[in-house]
Amino acid sequence: MPNHRIVYSTDDSLITENQETIVDNSINIDQNIRLHLDRKKGGKIATVIRGFDQTDDRLKNLAKRIKRECATGGSIKNNEIIIQGNKREVVKIILEEEGFKPKISGG
């Protein structure tokens, strides 16, 4: 087993044997993603993200990232991500980084 590895290279033609090309075709920019505010029991506010087409692990991973970066709890129900608190601005930035075009709706 060799004791050397290339950590960083500016040479684009260099291809290592462990390198894989990752293409994510599941991003659909045309999805109508909306960020809503919803009042729950006891006057608590939740940010609801609606309009997702997928129901797979990608939605779970996206919800996990949003919860981690907002430092709050949340859940997934009926293809909607529910985040505790008014976090619409932070969620909008995260969704834009993921390739979506969300719109803030409601008050």
WOTAMO-V685503 format. One record per backbone hydrogen bond with DSSP energy under -1.0 kcal/mol. NH is the residue of the N-H (numbers start at 1). CO is the residue of the C=O. If there is no record, write none. Layout:
nh=(NH/NH)
co=(CO/CO)
This chain:
nh=(31/33/34/35/36/38/40/43/46/47/48/49/50/60/61/62/63/64/65/66/67/68/69/70/72/75/77/80/81/82/83/84/85/87/91/92/93/94/95/96/97/98/99/100/103/105)
co=(28/31/50/103/48/46/44/40/38/83/36/81/34/56/57/58/59/60/61/62/63/64/65/66/67/82/80/77/49/75/47/73/45/85/87/88/89/90/91/92/93/94/96/95/33/35)
